[in-house]
Amino acid sequence: MKYRVKSRTFLAMALPVVFLLASAAVRAQDSAPPTQQENPAPAKPDQTPNQSANPADNASPDSTSVEHPPVVVNTTPPIRQVDAAGFLTPLASPFRIGPIFLGSAQFAEIFDRGTPFNTTNNPTGNFQAAASQFVLHIILDKQFRKTHLAFQYVPRATIVNGQFIGDFVNQDLGVNLVFALSPRLTLNLGDHFTYYKSSNSFADIFLSADPTTGATLQKDFLQGESSWLANSVTASFGYAMSARTRLTVAPQYIYARTSGLATGTTIPSVNEYGVNVSVSHDLSPRSTITGLYTEQTDAFFGQGYNTIYQTMQAGYSYLFNGGWSINGTFGAITYNPPTGRAWSEAGSVSVTKKFRRSQLGLAYYRGHEFSGYISAAFNDRVDVNYLQNVGRRWSFGAGAGYLRDVVPSNGIWGKYVEGDISFHMTRSLSLFSSYVRKWQAGDNVAVFSGMTDYARAGIAWSPPAHNQ
């Protein structure tokens, strides 16, 4: 009964605020004309309109998710949103103080229920929780003459079973500083920090796809018993060797840890040092070939030696007429476990399609990533989603995904199906609801082993772009 009183009090306070902000946003958008981006960067003499990107030339790599770069972008490195596949663009946000503005806001009521596969190893048995969550996307986006600064902060105020989750948890924070050092040379300094009280962050759309650029982002979906912290730092140097050929060298450092203990499957923390080196060449304004080499040195907690991963891949991307885009790499990955060197296939495929009233996204990955838990194993990940607009107000979506560790036995795996529906009251304000079911097998320390159901409903606000 205590939870119900607190939850209703929270709702009584939060919902009027949300609707007042949304109403003010709608009135401001109807009355204020859009403005142009401040201090646009001048075009460089050797810059081509459709310079292709490569896998190492990303803005702020997310150490807990798998990013797939865009097929075709400008020479200047783009800055990606911290929680989506899209890139930062000028928004007609009425909530703005100089270069600081509100990029989106969302309030949701969430209910989840779980059933463990094995009650012997998980004596708590079935569980369920109710939560209220308020999410903001706060952005500082400033373009100087030869420098672009972007700061993104996504706080999530959450009440679970009547208790507020505080102490700076459930946060995403991203900072990027891009320098145009010369007409040919750019430097992109990026940092992305993520901290969740639990690996279950109440997300419900796990494949984010941007059909405009062909970029996709595979978000974590495994639910964990422990908290998750990850921070990645990168310095990406991009050099235009010619109008069609680009070299990128990107050193990076990743630190990740969980609050759980070591098991035979997962590890509590890791320090990873690495570098990505890639060369891309535009065959045409729509097609690009890429060569990529990646080295990662992982210092896992409790191990007296470093594990070195090396990946060599070749890639090809193409932007078709009619809204299709494809971006793929294929090669091999190897590392040095105590039992001897191990090899595996490595690669990724990202496909997007923009129809007249719908869009499709597909992404596959094979390699070594930390997907909300820490393991030395290679992993497979595939996701697909589809969005259909019906009339001017309604949209329906569906998706599915699968992840597994590539090990002989006792590896972590998980899969999900999801469905969602939205009603667009205005071009900025919408009501939504969604349902997710997950099946996953873990160690019941870093990854829960069982089946979970999520139901979610709420209201979301996001301003249109300036050019809309």
C-alpha positions in Angstrom: 0.0 0.0 0.0 3.0 2.3 0.7 4.1 1.9 -3.0 0.6 2.8 -4.3 0.5 6.0 -2.4 4.0 7.1 -3.5 3.3 6.1 -7.1 0.1 8.0 -7.2 1.8 11.1 -5.7 4.5 10.9 -8.2 2.0 10.6 -11.1 -0.1 13.4 -9.7 3.0 15.7 -9.8 4.7 14.4 -13.0 1.8 14.2 -15.4 0.7 17.8 -15.1 4.2 19.0 -15.5 4.7 16.8 -18.6 1.5 18.1 -20.2 2.2 21.7 -19.4 5.7 21.4 -21.0 4.2 19.7 -24.0 1.5 22.3 -24.4 4.1 25.1 -24.2 6.2 23.3 -26.7 3.4 23.0 -29.2 2.4 26.7 -28.8 6.0 27.8 -29.2 6.5 25.7 -32.3 3.4 27.1 -33.9 4.4 30.7 -33.2 8.2 30.8 -33.6 9.8 30.2 -37.0 12.7 27.8 -37.1 16.2 29.3 -36.9 19.3 28.3 -38.7 22.2 26.5 -37.1 24.6 28.9 -35.5 28.0 29.4 -37.2 27.8 26.6 -39.8 31.1 25.1 -40.7 32.5 26.3 -44.1 33.0 23.8 -46.8 36.6 22.7 -47.3 38.2 22.8 -50.8 38.8 19.0 -50.9 35.5 18.0 -49.3 33.2 16.0 -51.5 29.4 16.0 -51.0 29.1 12.4 -50.1 32.3 11.3 -48.4 32.0 7.8 -47.0 32.4 6.9 -43.4 34.2 3.8 -42.0 33.7 1.7 -38.9 36.4 3.5 -36.9 35.2 7.0 -37.7 32.4 7.1 -35.2 31.7 10.0 -32.8 31.3 8.4 -29.4 31.6 4.6 -29.3 29.3 2.9 -26.9 31.1 0.2 -25.1 27.9 -1.6 -24.2 26.2 -1.6 -27.6 27.1 -2.5 -31.2 27.3 0.5 -33.5 27.1 0.2 -37.3 28.3 3.4 -39.1 26.4 5.2 -41.8 26.9 4.3 -45.4 27.5 7.9 -46.6 28.2 11.0 -44.5 30.1 14.2 -44.8 33.9 14.4 -44.4 33.6 16.1 -41.0 33.0 13.3 -38.4 29.3 13.3 -37.3 28.3 13.2 -33.7 25.9 10.4 -32.8 23.2 10.6 -30.2 24.1 8.7 -27.0 21.0 6.5 -27.1 20.1 6.2 -30.8 21.5 5.6 -34.3 20.8 9.1 -35.5 23.1 12.0 -35.4 22.8 15.4 -33.7 20.9 17.9 -35.9 19.6 21.4 -35.2 16.2 21.0 -33.5 13.4 23.6 -33.2 13.3 23.1 -29.4 11.4 25.9 -27.5 13.3 24.9 -24.3 16.6 26.5 -25.1 19.2 28.7 -23.4 21.8 29.7 -25.9 23.4 26.4 -27.2 21.7 24.3 -24.5 18.3 22.8 -25.3 16.0 20.0 -24.4 16.1 17.3 -27.2 13.3 15.1 -25.9 11.3 14.1 -22.8 9.4 11.0 -21.9 7.3 9.7 -19.0 6.3 6.1 -18.7 4.6 3.6 -16.4 6.3 0.2 -16.5 5.4 -3.2 -15.2 7.7 -6.2 -15.5 7.4 -9.8 -14.4 10.0 -12.6 -14.4 10.1 -16.4 -14.0 13.5 -18.1 -13.5 14.4 -21.2 -15.5 15.9 -22.9 -12.5 14.5 -22.1 -9.0 17.3 -24.1 -7.3 19.9 -21.6 -8.5 17.6 -18.7 -8.0 15.7 -19.3 -4.8 13.8 -16.0 -5.0 11.4 -17.6 -7.5 9.0 -15.5 -9.6 9.3 -11.7 -9.2 7.5 -8.6 -10.4 8.0 -4.9 -10.2 6.2 -1.7 -11.1 8.1 1.5 -12.0 7.5 5.1 -13.0 10.3 6.7 -15.1 10.9 10.2 -16.4 13.6 10.6 -19.1 15.2 13.7 -20.5 17.7 14.3 -23.3 19.7 17.5 -22.6 22.0 18.7 -25.3 24.7 21.4 -25.6 25.6 21.8 -29.2 28.0 24.6 -30.2 29.7 25.1 -33.5 32.8 27.3 -33.5 34.8 28.3 -36.6 36.9 25.1 -36.7 35.6 23.3 -33.6 32.4 21.5 -32.8 31.5 20.8 -29.2 28.6 18.5 -28.2 27.5 17.5 -24.7 24.6 15.1 -24.2 23.1 14.0 -20.9 20.2 11.5 -20.5 19.1 11.3 -16.9 16.4 8.7 -15.9 14.5 9.5 -12.7 13.0 6.1 -11.7 10.7 4.9 -8.9 10.7 1.1 -8.6 8.2 -0.6 -6.2 7.8 2.7 -4.4 11.5 3.5 -3.9 13.3 6.2 -5.8 16.5 5.1 -7.4 19.1 7.9 -6.8 22.8 8.3 -6.4 23.4 9.2 -10.0 22.2 5.9 -11.4 20.5 5.1 -14.7 22.4 7.7 -16.6 24.0 8.2 -20.1 26.6 11.0 -20.6 28.4 11.8 -23.8 30.9 14.5 -24.7 32.5 15.1 -28.1 35.0 17.7 -29.3 35.7 17.8 -33.0 38.6 19.8 -34.4 39.3 20.7 -38.1 43.1 20.7 -37.7 43.6 21.3 -41.5 41.6 21.0 -44.7 42.5 17.3 -44.7 42.9 16.4 -41.0 40.3 16.1 -38.3 40.4 15.0 -34.7 37.3 13.7 -32.8 37.7 13.4 -29.0 34.8 11.5 -27.5 33.8 10.1 -24.1 30.7 8.1 -23.3 29.7 7.2 -19.7 26.9 4.8 -18.8 25.7 3.7 -15.4 22.7 1.6 -14.5 21.6 0.4 -11.1 20.6 -2.8 -12.9 21.4 -4.0 -16.4 17.6 -3.8 -16.8 17.3 -0.2 -18.0 13.6 -0.6 -19.0 14.5 0.0 -22.7 12.0 -1.4 -25.1 13.3 -0.6 -28.7 16.6 -2.5 -28.9 17.5 -1.9 -32.6 17.7 1.8 -33.5 17.9 2.4 -37.3 18.4 5.7 -39.2 17.2 5.1 -42.8 18.5 8.5 -43.9 22.2 7.5 -43.3 21.9 3.8 -43.1 23.3 3.8 -39.5 22.0 1.3 -36.9 22.7 0.8 -33.2 22.1 -2.5 -31.4 21.2 -1.7 -27.8 21.7 -4.0 -24.8 18.7 -6.1 -23.9 19.9 -8.7 -21.4 18.6 -8.3 -17.9 21.1 -8.5 -15.1 21.1 -9.0 -11.3 23.9 -6.5 -10.8 24.7 -2.8 -11.6 26.5 -1.9 -14.8 29.1 0.8 -15.3 31.0 1.5 -18.6 33.1 4.4 -19.8 34.8 4.6 -23.2 37.2 7.2 -24.4 38.4 7.6 -28.0 40.6 9.9 -30.1 39.8 9.5 -33.8 42.2 11.0 -36.3 40.8 11.3 -39.8 43.0 12.2 -42.8 41.6 12.7 -46.3 44.4 11.2 -48.5 42.4 12.4 -51.6 38.9 13.5 -52.4 37.8 9.8 -52.4 40.2 8.1 -50.0 40.3 8.5 -46.2 42.6 7.1 -43.5 41.3 6.9 -39.9 43.3 5.9 -36.8 41.3 5.7 -33.5 43.0 4.8 -30.2 40.5 4.0 -27.5 40.2 3.0 -23.8 37.2 1.2 -22.2 36.6 0.5 -18.5 33.6 -1.6 -17.5 32.5 -3.2 -14.3 29.6 -4.9 -12.6 28.7 -5.2 -8.9 28.6 -9.0 -9.2 31.3 -11.5 -8.3 33.4 -13.6 -10.8 31.8 -16.7 -12.1 32.8 -19.3 -14.7 31.0 -17.3 -17.3 31.3 -13.6 -16.5 34.0 -11.3 -15.0 33.5 -8.4 -12.7 35.6 -5.7 -14.4 37.9 -5.1 -17.4 40.3 -2.5 -18.7 40.6 -2.5 -22.5 43.1 -0.6 -24.6 42.9 -0.7 -28.3 43.2 1.0 -31.7 41.1 0.9 -34.9 42.9 1.6 -38.2 40.9 1.8 -41.4 41.1 3.0 -45.0 38.0 3.7 -47.0 37.7 4.5 -50.7 34.7 5.8 -52.5 34.1 3.9 -55.7 31.2 6.3 -56.5 29.0 8.7 -54.5 26.9 5.7 -53.5 29.4 2.9 -52.9 32.5 2.5 -50.7 35.1 -0.2 -49.9 36.9 -0.4 -46.6 39.8 -2.2 -45.0 39.8 -2.4 -41.2 42.3 -3.6 -38.5 41.4 -3.6 -34.8 43.6 -4.5 -31.8 42.1 -4.8 -28.3 44.1 -5.7 -25.2 41.9 -6.7 -22.3 43.1 -6.8 -18.7 40.3 -8.9 -17.0 39.9 -8.8 -13.2 41.7 -11.7 -11.5 43.7 -12.8 -14.5 47.5 -12.5 -14.4 47.8 -12.0 -18.2 46.4 -9.8 -20.9 44.1 -11.2 -23.5 44.8 -9.7 -27.0 42.2 -9.7 -29.7 43.0 -8.9 -33.3 40.4 -8.4 -36.0 41.0 -8.0 -39.8 38.1 -7.2 -42.1 37.2 -5.9 -45.5 33.9 -4.0 -46.0 31.6 -2.7 -48.7 28.7 -0.3 -48.5 26.1 0.9 -51.0 23.2 3.3 -51.0 20.6 2.1 -53.5 17.9 4.1 -55.2 14.5 3.6 -53.6 15.6 4.0 -50.0 17.7 0.8 -49.6 21.2 0.9 -47.9 23.6 -1.9 -47.0 26.8 -1.8 -45.1 28.8 -5.0 -44.5 32.2 -6.2 -43.3 33.7 -9.7 -43.2 37.0 -11.1 -41.9 38.5 -13.0 -39.0 39.2 -12.4 -35.2 41.8 -14.2 -33.1 42.9 -14.1 -29.5 45.3 -15.9 -27.1 43.6 -17.8 -24.3 45.8 -20.0 -22.0 44.7 -23.1 -23.9 46.1 -21.8 -27.2 45.2 -19.4 -29.9 41.5 -19.3 -31.0 40.1 -18.1 -34.3 36.6 -17.1 -35.4 34.8 -15.4 -38.3 34.1 -11.7 -37.7 31.9 -9.2 -39.4 28.8 -7.2 -39.4 25.8 -6.4 -41.7 23.5 -3.4 -41.5 20.5 -3.1 -43.8 17.9 -0.3 -43.8 14.9 0.5 -46.1 12.7 3.5 -46.1 9.3 2.9 -47.7 6.7 5.5 -48.3 4.9 5.0 -45.0 7.2 2.4 -43.3 10.8 1.5 -42.6 12.8 -1.7 -42.0 16.1 -2.2 -40.1 18.3 -5.3 -39.9 21.7 -5.6 -38.1 24.0 -8.6 -37.5 27.3 -8.6 -35.6 30.0 -11.3 -34.9 33.0 -10.2 -32.8 34.0 -9.3 -29.2 31.9 -6.7 -27.4 30.5 -6.2 -23.9 26.8 -6.3 -24.1 25.9 -5.4 -20.5 28.1 -8.1 -19.1 31.8 -8.9 -19.2 33.1 -12.0 -20.9 36.2 -13.1 -22.9 34.1 -14.9 -25.4 33.2 -14.0 -29.0 29.5 -13.3 -29.5 26.8 -13.3 -32.2 24.0 -10.7 -32.3 21.2 -10.2 -34.8 18.2 -7.8 -34.6 15.4 -6.8 -36.9 12.6 -4.2 -36.6 9.8 -2.8 -38.7 7.7 0.4 -38.3 4.4 1.1 -40.1 2.6 4.4 -40.2 -1.2 4.2 -40.5 -2.9 7.4 -41.4 -1.4 10.6 -40.0 -1.8 9.7 -36.3 -1.0 6.0 -35.7 2.2 4.0 -36.0 2.9 0.3 -35.2 6.2 -1.4 -34.7 7.6 -4.9 -34.1 11.0 -6.4 -33.6 13.0 -9.4 -32.6 16.6 -10.2 -31.7 19.0 -12.9 -30.5 22.4 -12.9 -28.8 24.8 -15.7 -27.8 28.3 -16.3 -26.7 30.3 -18.4 -29.2 31.5 -21.1 -26.7 31.2 -24.9 -26.6 28.9 -25.0 -23.6 27.4 -22.9 -20.7 27.5 -19.7 -22.8 25.2 -16.8 -22.2 22.3 -16.4 -24.7 19.2 -14.3 -24.9 16.3 -13.5 -27.3 13.4 -11.1 -27.4 10.3 -10.1 -29.3 8.7 -6.7 -29.0 5.7 -4.8 -30.3 4.7 -1.1 -29.9 2.0 1.3 -30.9 2.0 5.1 -30.9 -0.7 7.8 -31.3 0.7 11.1 -32.6 -1.3 13.9 -31.1 0.9 16.6 -32.7 4.2 16.3 -34.7 6.0 16.7 -31.3 3.8 14.9 -28.8 2.7 11.3 -28.8 1.2 8.6 -26.6 2.8 5.2 -26.7 2.6 1.7 -25.3 4.8 -1.4 -25.8 5.3 -5.0 -24.8 8.5 -7.0 -24.7 9.1 -10.7 -23.9 12.6 -12.0 -23.2 14.2 -15.4 -22.8 17.7 -15.6 -21.6 20.2 -18.0 -19.9 23.0 -16.6 -17.7 24.9 -17.1 -14.5 22.2 -15.4 -12.3 24.9 -13.0 -11.2 25.7 -10.7 -14.1 22.8 -12.1 -16.3 19.5 -13.3 -15.1 18.5 -16.8 -16.3 14.8 -17.0 -17.1 11.9 -15.4 -18.9 10.6 -11.8 -18.4 7.6 -9.7 -19.6 7.6 -5.9 -19.9 4.5 -3.7 -20.4 5.1 0.0 -20.9 2.9 3.0 -21.6 3.4 6.8 -21.5 3.8 10.1 -23.2 6.8 11.3 -25.3 7.8 14.7 -26.6 10.5 15.5 -29.2 10.9 18.7 -31.2 11.0 18.6 -35.1 14.2 19.4 -37.0 14.7 23.0 -38.2 14.1 22.0 -41.8 10.7 20.4 -41.2 
